[in-house]
Amino acid sequence: MEHMNTYIAILRGINVSGARPLPMKELKALFEGLKCGNIRTYIQSGNVVFEGGKIDPLAFASKVEAAIKKKYDYDVPVLMRTLDEMKAVVQDNPYLKHKGIELDKLHVTFLAEAPGPAEAEKIAGTTFTNDSFALHGREVCVHCPTDTATPKLQQQLVRVI
């Protein structure tokens, strides 16, 4: 019997302010059709936790993207992480090592791939008010003490990457 691994699929841009609606019940059915097990969705976020055998994350993300395109005609980028990768995001977040950090002021932006040296250099110079961030592989850990600029800082980072 094949060992089941836990994966997280992060779908970008669905159910945002009423745009590109995709009910979680239908999203769950889509993953069932892709032979996934123990499927759980998180509110209307488009985040899906599921179990499966050993998969190629890029190939599986492409299958999910194609299934959504076919059924809903949406172009939805899908990012994949394993449970171990998600645990490492928390473990390696440099802001968690600082005393007095308010957890609700921390955010993570997930990237499809790690930025190359040129992109990483551009990111290094990106700032917004007193917010800060740390690039760590395919994730950008963001600390927004005022919390009002989070979307603006993330938009700046996405434009640079």
C-alpha positions in Angstrom: 0.0 0.0 0.0 1.3 3.4 -1.0 2.1 5.9 1.8 -0.2 8.9 1.8 1.3 12.3 2.1 -0.4 15.5 3.1 -0.4 18.4 0.6 -1.7 22.0 0.6 -2.9 23.6 -2.6 -3.1 27.4 -2.5 -5.4 28.8 -5.2 -4.9 32.4 -6.1 -7.7 34.8 -6.9 -10.9 32.9 -6.4 -13.7 34.2 -4.2 -12.1 37.6 -3.9 -14.6 40.4 -3.5 -17.2 38.3 -5.4 -14.9 37.8 -8.4 -14.3 34.3 -9.8 -16.6 32.5 -7.4 -15.8 28.8 -6.8 -17.8 27.2 -4.0 -15.7 25.1 -1.6 -18.1 22.1 -2.1 -17.4 22.1 -5.8 -13.6 22.6 -5.2 -13.6 19.6 -3.0 -15.4 17.6 -5.7 -12.8 18.7 -8.2 -10.0 17.3 -5.9 -12.0 14.1 -5.4 -12.1 13.8 -9.2 -8.3 14.0 -9.2 -8.2 11.0 -6.8 -7.3 12.9 -3.6 -8.3 11.8 -0.2 -9.2 13.4 3.1 -9.9 16.7 1.4 -10.5 19.8 3.6 -11.0 23.3 2.5 -10.6 26.5 4.5 -13.5 28.9 4.5 -13.8 30.5 1.0 -10.1 30.9 0.7 -9.3 28.5 -2.0 -6.8 26.7 0.2 -7.2 22.9 0.1 -5.5 20.3 2.4 -5.6 16.8 1.0 -3.8 13.5 1.0 -2.3 11.5 -1.8 0.5 9.3 -2.9 3.8 10.8 -4.0 3.0 13.5 -6.6 4.9 15.9 -8.7 3.7 19.2 -7.2 4.1 21.2 -10.5 2.4 18.6 -12.6 -0.4 18.3 -10.0 -0.9 22.1 -9.8 -1.1 22.1 -13.6 -3.9 19.4 -13.5 -5.8 21.5 -10.9 -5.4 24.7 -13.0 -6.6 22.8 -16.2 -9.6 21.3 -14.4 -10.6 24.8 -13.1 -10.1 26.3 -16.6 -12.2 23.6 -18.2 -15.1 23.8 -15.7 -15.2 27.5 -14.8 -13.1 29.2 -17.5 -10.9 30.8 -14.8 -7.1 31.1 -15.1 -6.2 30.3 -11.5 -2.6 29.9 -10.4 -2.1 27.0 -8.0 0.8 26.7 -5.6 1.6 23.4 -3.9 3.3 22.8 -0.6 3.8 19.6 1.4 2.9 19.5 5.1 6.6 19.4 5.9 7.3 22.5 3.8 4.5 24.4 5.6 6.0 23.4 9.0 9.3 24.7 7.8 7.7 28.0 6.9 6.7 28.5 10.5 10.0 27.1 11.9 12.2 29.3 9.7 10.2 32.5 10.0 12.8 34.9 11.3 10.3 37.2 13.0 9.2 34.4 15.3 12.7 34.7 16.9 12.1 38.3 17.9 10.6 39.0 21.4 7.4 41.0 21.4 6.3 40.2 17.9 2.5 40.2 17.6 1.6 37.1 15.6 -1.4 38.7 13.9 1.1 41.2 12.3 2.9 38.4 10.5 2.0 37.3 7.0 3.5 34.9 4.5 3.3 35.4 0.7 3.8 32.1 -1.1 5.7 32.1 -4.5 5.6 29.5 -7.2 9.4 29.4 -7.3 12.3 31.0 -5.5 13.3 34.4 -7.1 16.6 34.4 -9.0 19.5 36.6 -7.8 18.3 39.6 -9.9 14.8 39.5 -8.4 16.1 38.9 -4.9 18.3 42.0 -5.2 15.2 44.1 -6.3 13.2 42.7 -3.4 15.9 43.6 -1.0 15.3 47.3 -1.7 11.5 47.1 -1.3 10.1 48.9 1.7 6.8 50.4 2.8 6.4 52.6 5.9 7.8 50.6 8.9 6.9 47.2 7.5 9.6 44.7 6.7 10.0 41.3 5.1 12.5 38.4 4.7 12.8 36.3 1.6 13.2 32.7 2.4 13.2 30.4 -0.6 9.7 30.3 -2.1 8.2 32.4 0.7 8.3 36.0 1.8 7.8 36.5 5.5 6.2 39.9 6.1 6.0 41.8 9.4 3.4 44.7 9.3 3.3 46.3 12.7 0.7 48.8 11.6 -1.1 46.1 9.6 -2.7 48.7 7.3 -0.1 48.5 4.6 0.0 44.7 4.2 -1.7 44.6 0.8 0.4 47.5 -0.5 3.7 45.9 0.6 2.6 42.6 -0.9 1.5 44.3 -4.1 5.0 45.9 -4.4 6.7 42.6 -3.8 4.6 40.8 -6.4 5.4 43.5 -9.0 9.1 43.1 -8.3 9.0 39.3 -8.5 
